[in-house]
């Protein structure tokens, strides 16, 4: 690819920032592409061309996964917020507990993951952040499989 062609393909800083924010808000690249109306090929090309953008992309995706995981754990402990619309049009907001089975599964997975995290941390103290991220990704996959997320 010529340098001139690559220069024309680069996104503006504002467009990059909008895409990164969409990754965080939507929790997936597919969702970010849908929210911004950008093409998948264009996004991945931009990631390849701009190492700073690639780092921002990774950080946004990781932060989004952490946020979703934290929300799932919060819902497991505190229930989910449900809006009830009455016939007269008034709205009541209640917290409804998740099923005991779902709560038990998530808490068991969290306990197992905590043990795996501790073992990984003891084996390699320098890999602390990476180990924590692997544990969170595993728990997210479990929660998604159980239909708790998305």
KOLKELUM-469173 format. One record per atom (N, C-alpha, C): residue in one letter; atom name; x, y, z. Coordinates in pm, 1 decimal, m for minus. Atoms other than C-alpha are relative to their C-alpha. Example, Ala and Ser with C-alpha at 12.3 -4.5 7.8 and 13.67 -1.06 7.14 Angstrom:
 code site       c1       c2       c3
    A    N     89.0   m119.0      0.0
    A   CA   1230.0   m450.0    780.0
    A    C     90.0    120.0      0.0
    S    N    m82.0   m119.0     m6.0
    S   CA   1367.0   m106.0    714.0
    S    C    m77.0    109.0     73.0
***
This chain:
 code site       c1       c2       c3
    X    N     83.7   m118.1      0.0
    X   CA      0.0      0.0      0.0
    X    C     88.3    124.7      0.0
    X    N    m78.7   m123.3      2.5
    X   CA    132.1    344.6    m82.3
    X    C    m28.5     82.1    125.0
    X    N     14.7    m85.3   m118.5
    X   CA    185.6    596.5    195.3
    X    C   m118.5     96.2    m16.1
    X    N    111.2    m91.9     27.6
    X   CA    m63.3    836.0     30.9
    X    C   m135.2    m69.3     22.7
    X    N    123.5     76.8    m17.0
    X   CA   m333.2    565.9     25.2
    X    C    m28.4    m23.4    148.4
    X    N     17.4     23.1   m144.2
    X   CA   m275.8    480.8    394.7
    X    C    m40.8    129.0     70.8
    X    N     34.9   m128.2    m61.7
    X   CA   m295.4    850.4    487.5
    X    C   m147.7     31.3    m20.9
    X    N    140.4    m27.1     27.9
    X   CA   m636.2    880.6    319.3
    X    C    m93.8    m91.0     79.2
    X    N     84.5     93.5    m73.6
    X   CA   m764.4    579.9    512.7
    X    C    m11.8     32.6    148.5
    X    N     m1.4    m27.4   m144.1
    X   CA   m686.9    724.3    855.9
    X    C   m124.5     75.6     43.8
    X    N    117.2    m65.0    m58.1
    X   CA   m976.8    825.7   1074.7
    X    C     43.2    124.5     77.0
    X    N    m27.1   m117.2    m83.6
    X   CA   m999.8   1159.5   1254.3
    X    C      3.5    m44.9    146.5
    X    N     m5.8     31.5   m143.5
    X   CA   m931.3   1166.4   1628.4
    X    C   m141.1    m10.3     56.9
    X    N    137.8      2.2    m50.5
    X   CA  m1300.2   1241.5   1691.7
    X    C    m69.8   m131.2    m35.7
    X    N     61.5    126.6     41.7
    X   CA  m1408.8    935.0   1493.4
    X    C     56.7   m116.6     80.1
    X    N    m63.0    105.0    m81.6
    X   CA  m1157.8    717.0   1677.3
    X    C    m57.6      1.7    141.3
    X    N     53.0    m11.9   m136.5
    X   CA  m1281.0    848.7   2012.1
    X    C   m144.5    m49.9      7.4
    X    N    139.5     46.4      2.9
    X   CA  m1643.8    784.8   1914.6
    X    C     m7.6   m151.8     m6.8
    X    N     m1.9    145.9     12.8
    X   CA  m1562.6    427.0   1815.0
    X    C     45.3    m64.9    130.8
    X    N    m50.2     54.4   m127.5
    X   CA  m1364.8    361.6   2136.4
    X    C   m109.7      9.4    106.5
    X    N    109.6    m15.6    m96.3
    X   CA  m1653.9    499.4   2345.7
    X    C   m110.3   m102.0    m27.6
    X    N    104.0     97.8     36.0
    X   CA  m1895.8    273.3   2155.5
    X    C     41.8   m141.6     40.2
    X    N    m47.4    131.7    m45.5
    X   CA  m1678.1    m32.2   2229.8
    X    C    m30.1    m14.9    148.2
    X    N     22.3      5.9   m144.4
    X   CA  m1697.6     49.1   2600.0
    X    C   m149.3    m10.9     31.6
    X    N    143.9     m2.5    m29.8
    X   CA  m2071.2    122.8   2596.5
    X    C    m71.6   m126.1    m45.8
    X    N     69.6    114.9     57.3
    X   CA  m2178.9   m166.7   2375.5
    X    C     57.5   m133.8     43.9
    X    N    m59.7    123.8    m49.3
    X   CA  m1935.5   m426.2   2508.5
    X    C     49.1    m94.7   m107.2
    X    N    m50.2     85.6    107.5
    X   CA  m1842.0   m564.7   2167.5
    X    C     37.3     85.0   m120.1
    X    N    m38.8    m69.7    122.1
    X   CA  m1679.9   m465.5   1842.5
    X    C   m119.5      6.4    m94.5
    X    N    117.8      3.7     86.4
    X   CA  m1990.6   m571.2   1651.2
    X    C   m100.2    108.8     41.2
    X    N     90.8   m102.8    m49.2
    X   CA  m2204.5   m345.7   1871.7
    X    C     51.9    139.9    m27.2
    X    N    m59.7   m131.5     26.0
    X   CA  m1961.7    m55.4   1831.9
    X    C    m11.7     35.6   m147.6
    X    N     14.1    m24.9    143.8
    X   CA  m1967.0    m94.4   1454.3
    X    C   m143.7     38.4    m34.1
    X    N    140.8    m30.5     24.9
    X   CA  m2346.7    m95.1   1454.3
    X    C    m35.5    140.0     50.5
    X    N     32.1   m130.2    m59.6
    X   CA  m2362.4    211.0   1680.9
    X    C     59.8    116.3    m79.3
    X    N    m68.0   m108.7     69.9
    X   CA  m2117.4    414.0   1473.8
    X    C    m21.8     m2.2   m150.6
    X    N     21.9     10.8    143.7
    X   CA  m2213.2    289.3   1127.9
    X    C    127.4    m20.7    m79.8
    X    N   m128.0     20.9     67.5
    X   CA  m1851.7    205.4   1047.8
    X    C     11.8   m143.4    m50.6
    X    N    m21.2    132.9     57.8
    X   CA  m1734.0    m89.6    840.9
    X    C    106.0    m76.6     77.9
    X    N    m92.3     86.6    m73.5
    X   CA  m1556.9   m382.0   1004.6
    X    C    141.9      7.6    m58.0
    X    N   m132.4     m4.8     63.9
    X   CA  m1272.0   m379.4    750.1
    X    C     71.5    130.6     29.9
    X    N    m58.0   m130.6    m27.2
    X   CA  m1216.7     m8.9    805.3
    X    C     52.3      7.7    143.9
    X    N    m41.5     m3.1   m140.7
    X   CA  m1200.1    m51.8   1183.4
    X    C    126.9    m81.2     22.0
    X    N   m117.7     83.5    m20.0
    X   CA   m951.7   m336.7   1171.4
    X    C    121.8     54.9    m75.4
    X    N   m109.9    m64.5     72.0
    X   CA   m741.6   m153.6    911.9
    X    C     56.6    112.8     85.3
    X    N    m42.1   m110.7    m85.9
    X   CA   m732.8    148.1   1142.4
    X    C     80.7    m52.6    119.6
    X    N    m69.7     61.2   m113.2
    X   CA   m627.9    m76.4   1428.8
    X    C    141.6    m41.3    m41.7
    X    N   m130.0     41.9     50.2
    X   CA   m343.8   m212.8   1217.3
    X    C     92.7    119.9    m25.6
    X    N    m79.3   m117.0     37.0
    X   CA   m228.3    134.4   1106.4
    X    C     40.9     86.6    119.0
    X    N    m21.3    m93.7   m110.8
    X   CA   m242.4    310.1   1445.0
    X    C     15.5    m75.5    132.2
    X    N    m22.3     75.5   m123.9
    X   CA    m79.9    142.3   1748.1
    X    C    m66.3     63.6    123.6
    X    N     65.4    m66.6   m113.7
    X   CA   m221.2    404.8   1988.6
    X    C   m149.3    m33.9     m0.5
    X    N    140.5     37.0     14.1
    X   CA   m572.2    338.7   1857.5
    X    C    m19.6   m146.7     39.2
    X    N      9.2    142.1    m34.5
    X   CA   m509.1    m36.8   1890.3
    X    C      4.1    m18.7    151.5
    X    N     m6.5      8.1   m146.5
    X   CA   m411.7     11.4   2256.8
    X    C   m128.3     51.5     64.2
    X    N    126.0    m54.7    m52.1
    X   CA   m718.3    230.0   2320.7
    X    C   m113.4   m100.9    m18.6
    X    N    100.1    101.8     33.6
    X   CA   m934.6    m38.2   2153.8
    X    C      5.0   m112.1    103.5
    X    N    m16.5    109.3    m95.9
    X   CA   m793.7   m310.7   2379.9
    X    C    m42.4     42.8    139.6
    X    N     38.1    m49.0   m133.8
    X   CA   m832.7    m99.2   2694.3
    X    C   m151.4     16.4     12.4
    X    N    145.7    m19.1     m3.5
    X   CA  m1193.9    m10.6   2608.1
    X    C    m72.1   m134.4      7.4
    X    N     62.8    132.7     m1.7
    X   CA  m1283.1   m374.5   2539.5
    X    C     16.6    m65.3    136.7
    X    N    m24.3     58.8   m132.7
    X   CA  m1122.9   m489.2   2866.8
    X    C    m82.5     70.7    107.0
    X    N     77.3    m75.9    m99.4
    X   CA  m1286.4   m210.5   3068.4
    X    C   m148.4    m32.3    m11.7
    X    N    140.9     34.9     20.3
    X   CA  m1623.9   m294.4   2914.5
    X    C    m29.7   m137.7     58.1
    X    N     19.3    133.8    m55.6
    X   CA  m1583.9   m661.0   3005.2
    X    C     m2.4      4.3    152.6
    X    N     m2.1    m13.2   m145.6
    X   CA  m1495.1   m564.9   3362.4
    X    C   m130.3     61.1     50.6
    X    N    124.8    m66.2    m40.5
    X   CA  m1798.3   m334.3   3383.6
    X    C   m117.1    m96.9     m7.7
    X    N    109.5     95.9     17.0
    X   CA  m2033.2   m603.6   3250.9
    X    C      8.4   m107.3    107.5
    X    N    m17.7    100.0   m104.6
    X   CA  m1886.8   m859.0   3491.0
    X    C    m43.1     56.1    135.4
    X    N     37.1    m61.6   m127.9
    X   CA  m1921.8   m620.6   3785.8
    X    C   m151.1     18.0     10.7
    X    N    145.6    m13.6      1.3
    X   CA  m2282.9   m550.6   3685.5
    X    C    m68.2   m134.4     24.9
    X    N     58.8    133.1    m18.0
    X   CA  m2355.8   m924.7   3665.7
    X    C     12.5    m45.6    144.5
    X    N    m18.3     37.3   m140.5
    X   CA  m2209.7   m982.2   4011.2
    X    C    m94.0     81.4     87.8
    X    N     91.1    m85.5    m76.4
    X   CA  m2408.1   m685.4   4145.5
    X    C   m143.5    m50.2    m11.1
    X    N    135.3     52.1     18.8
    X   CA  m2729.2   m823.8   3993.4
    X    C    m19.5   m131.3     74.2
    X    N      9.3    127.3    m71.2
    X   CA  m2653.6  m1163.3   4142.7
    X    C    m21.0     24.1    148.8
    X    N     12.6    m29.5   m143.1
    X   CA  m2617.7  m1011.4   4488.6
    X    C   m124.1     82.2     34.0
    X    N    103.9    m97.6    m34.0
    X   CA  m2878.4   m735.5   4471.7
    X    C   m128.4    m11.3    m80.7
    X    N    117.8     12.2     84.4
    X   CA  m3128.0   m847.2   4209.3
    X    C      5.9     96.2   m116.5
    X    N      7.1    m87.2    116.3
    X   CA  m3233.2   m664.9   3896.2
    X    C   m113.7     99.1     17.6
    X    N    101.8   m104.0     m8.8
    X   CA  m3429.9   m344.2   3864.1
    X    C   m106.6    m26.1   m106.5
    X    N    111.5     26.6     91.0
    X   CA  m3774.0   m396.8   3708.2
    X    C   m100.2    114.2     11.3
    X    N    102.3   m104.7      1.3
    X   CA  m4020.0   m127.3   3602.0
    X    C   m136.5    m64.2    m18.8
    X    N    136.9     51.0      9.9
    X   CA  m4387.8   m205.0   3658.2
    X    C    m89.8    118.8    m33.6
    X    N     90.7   m107.2     42.9
    X   CA  m4634.0     12.7   3466.9
    X    C   m142.5    m40.3     39.1
    X    N    135.6     27.1    m47.4
    X   CA  m4971.4     27.0   3636.7
    X    C   m103.2     47.7   m102.7
    X    N    105.7    m40.8     94.7
    X   CA  m5302.5     64.8   3449.1
    X    C    m23.8    150.9     m2.8
    X    N     21.0   m145.3     m2.6
    X   CA  m5323.4    429.7   3561.8
    X    C    117.6     78.0    m59.8
    X    N   m113.9    m63.9     64.4
    X   CA  m4988.1    498.7   3390.1
    X    C    117.4     27.4     91.3
    X    N   m112.2    m21.9    m90.3
    X   CA  m4775.9    532.3   3702.5
    X    C     99.8   m115.9    m12.4
    X    N   m106.9    100.1     11.9
    X   CA  m4445.5    346.3   3708.1
    X    C     61.7    m22.5    137.4
    X    N    m64.5     38.1   m124.8
    X   CA  m4307.5    159.0   4005.8
    X    C    126.2    m77.3    m34.3
    X    N   m126.3     70.1     22.9
    X   CA  m3946.7     44.5   4015.9
    X    C     27.7    m88.6    120.6
    X    N    m29.6     97.0   m106.3
    X   CA  m3866.1   m268.9   4215.1
    X    C    128.2    m73.9    m32.6
    X    N   m113.9     89.8     18.9
    X   CA  m3562.6   m485.3   4267.5
    X    C    m53.0   m141.6     12.4
    X    N     47.8    137.5      3.6
    X   CA  m3640.0   m843.0   4173.1
    X    C    121.4    m92.8      8.4
    X    N   m116.4     88.6    m12.0
    X   CA  m3405.8  m1121.7   4281.6
    X    C     16.5    m88.9   m123.0
    X    N    m23.6     99.6    104.2
    X   CA  m3239.9  m1342.1   4023.7
    X    C    m30.5   m135.9     61.2
    X    N     34.5    131.7    m53.7
    X   CA  m3321.5  m1710.2   4055.7
    X    C    112.5    m51.6     89.8
    X    N    m99.6     55.8    m91.8
    X   CA  m3146.0  m1894.5   4337.0
    X    C     98.7    m89.9    m72.8
    X    N    m88.3     88.0     76.4
    X   CA  m3007.6  m2144.3   4088.4
    X    C    106.9     82.3    m72.3
    X    N    m94.7    m86.1     71.4
    X   CA  m2848.1  m1868.9   3877.9
    X    C     98.2     62.7     97.4
    X    N    m86.5    m62.2   m101.3
    X   CA  m2714.6  m1696.7   4187.7
    X    C    103.2    m99.5     50.5
    X    N    m91.8    102.5    m49.8
    X   CA  m2561.6  m2021.2   4316.0
    X    C    107.0    m33.3   m103.2
    X    N    m96.9     31.6    106.0
    X   CA  m2398.2  m2095.0   3980.2
    X    C    104.5    110.7    m12.6
    X    N    m93.3   m110.8     14.7
    X   CA  m2245.0  m1747.6   3951.6
    X    C     92.6     10.2    121.0
    X    N    m83.9     m8.4   m119.1
    X   CA  m2122.9  m1744.7   4310.9
    X    C    100.3   m114.8      6.2
    X    N    m91.8    113.9      3.8
    X   CA  m1971.6  m2093.2   4271.6
    X    C    111.0     26.4   m101.2
    X    N   m100.3    m31.3    102.2
    X   CA  m1798.3  m1984.4   3950.9
    X    C     95.6    107.5     50.1
    X    N    m85.0   m106.3    m53.9
    X   CA  m1671.1  m1670.7   4124.0
    X    C     98.3    m55.5    102.4
    X    N    m88.3     61.0    m99.7
    X   CA  m1531.3  m1878.6   4410.6
    X    C    109.5    m82.0    m67.6
    X    N    m99.9     78.6     73.2
    X   CA  m1358.8  m2117.4   4168.7
    X    C     99.6     91.4    m70.8
    X    N    m86.9    m92.8     71.8
    X   CA  m1224.4  m1828.0   3965.3
    X    C     93.8     71.2     96.1
    X    N    m85.4    m64.2    m99.4
    X   CA  m1093.9  m1659.2   4279.5
    X    C    114.6    m92.7     36.7
    X    N   m105.4     97.6    m28.9
    X   CA   m904.1  m1977.8   4361.1
    X    C     98.6    m10.1   m114.9
    X    N    m88.2      6.2    117.0
    X   CA   m767.1  m1994.3   4004.6
    X    C     85.0    126.1     m8.9
    X    N    m73.1   m126.6      3.0
    X   CA   m669.3  m1629.8   4024.2
    X    C    111.4     m0.6    103.7
    X    N   m101.3      4.3   m105.6
    X   CA   m488.0  m1680.1   4354.9
    X    C    114.8    m92.5    m39.2
    X    N   m103.8     94.2     42.2
    X   CA   m302.1  m1983.3   4214.8
    X    C     87.9     62.5   m108.2
    X    N    m76.8    m64.2    107.0
    X   CA   m200.4  m1789.0   3903.6
    X    C     86.9    112.5     55.9
    X    N    m74.4   m111.4    m60.1
    X   CA    m92.0  m1493.8   4114.4
    X    C    121.3    m50.2     76.2
    X    N   m112.0     57.9    m73.9
    X   CA    123.8  m1712.8   4338.4
    X    C    105.5    m56.0    m94.7
    X    N    m93.7     58.3     95.4
    X   CA    277.8  m1886.5   4036.3
    X    C     82.1    107.6    m70.7
    X    N    m68.5   m107.5     71.5
    X   CA    366.3  m1557.3   3867.2
    X    C    m53.9    134.7     47.0
    X    N     50.9   m126.4    m55.3
    X   CA    319.8  m1240.0   4076.7
    X    C     m0.7    115.3   m100.8
    X    N     m6.5   m108.0     98.3
    X   CA    413.5  m1021.0   3776.8
    X    C   m116.3     m3.7    m98.1
    X    N    109.8     15.0     96.5
    X   CA    118.4  m1151.8   3573.2
    X    C   m134.7     32.2     63.5
    X    N    120.7    m28.9    m76.4
    X   CA   m136.5  m1012.4   3817.6
    X    C   m115.4     51.0    m87.5
    X    N    107.6    m58.2     81.6
    X   CA   m336.1   m802.1   3570.4
    X    C    m48.6    m98.5   m105.9
    X    N     38.0     96.6    103.7
    X   CA   m329.8  m1067.3   3299.0
    X    C    m81.9   m113.8     60.1
    X    N     74.2    108.6    m65.3
    X   CA   m446.2  m1337.2   3541.8
    X    C   m140.4     46.5     36.5
    X    N    131.1    m53.5    m36.9
    X   CA   m728.6  m1117.8   3669.0
    X    C    m89.5     12.3   m123.3
    X    N     77.9    m15.2    122.3
    X   CA   m836.9  m1046.5   3311.9
    X    C    m48.8   m135.7    m51.4
    X    N     42.3    133.4     44.5
    X   CA   m843.0  m1418.3   3221.2
    X    C   m114.7    m51.9     85.3
    X    N    106.8     43.8    m89.8
    X   CA  m1057.1  m1490.8   3526.1
    X    C   m129.5     72.9    m34.2
    X    N    120.8    m76.7     32.3
    X   CA  m1300.4  m1212.2   3439.6
    X    C    m60.3    m43.3   m133.1
    X    N     50.3     44.3    130.2
    X   CA  m1325.6  m1323.4   3078.3
    X    C    m69.8   m134.7     13.8
    X    N     62.7    130.1    m23.0
    X   CA  m1400.5  m1677.8   3195.2
    X    C   m135.7     13.2     67.2
    X    N    127.5    m20.0    m69.2
    X   CA  m1672.2  m1559.0   3429.9
    X    C   m102.5     66.7    m91.6
    X    N     90.8    m61.4     96.0
    X   CA  m1818.6  m1339.5   3159.1
    X    C    m56.0   m104.5    m95.8
    X    N     45.8    105.4     91.1
    X   CA  m1833.9  m1637.8   2926.4
    X    C   m104.0    m87.9     68.9
    X    N     95.8     80.7    m74.8
    X   CA  m2010.6  m1838.7   3196.4
    X    C   m132.8     73.6     14.5
    X    N    122.5    m78.4    m18.5
    X   CA  m2259.0  m1561.5   3269.3
    X    C    m75.9     14.7   m131.5
    X    N     63.9    m12.9    130.4
    X   CA  m2325.6  m1512.2   2898.2
    X    C    m66.4   m132.2    m39.1
    X    N     54.5    132.8     30.2
    X   CA  m2377.4  m1887.0   2855.3
    X    C   m129.7    m23.9     76.9
    X    N    119.1     20.0    m82.8
    X   CA  m2631.7  m1882.1   3136.4
    X    C   m113.2     95.8    m37.4
    X    N    103.7    m92.2     45.0
    X   CA  m2819.6  m1605.2   2960.8
    X    C    m17.0    119.9     91.0
    X    N     10.8   m112.9    m92.3
    X   CA  m2749.0  m1346.8   3228.4
    X    C     34.1    132.9    m67.5
    X    N    m46.5   m122.1     63.4
    X   CA  m2592.0  m1099.6   2989.8
    X    C    m45.6      5.1   m144.7
    X    N     32.3    m26.6    139.2
    X   CA  m2695.8   m950.5   2657.2
    X    C   m122.2    m71.0    m37.8
***
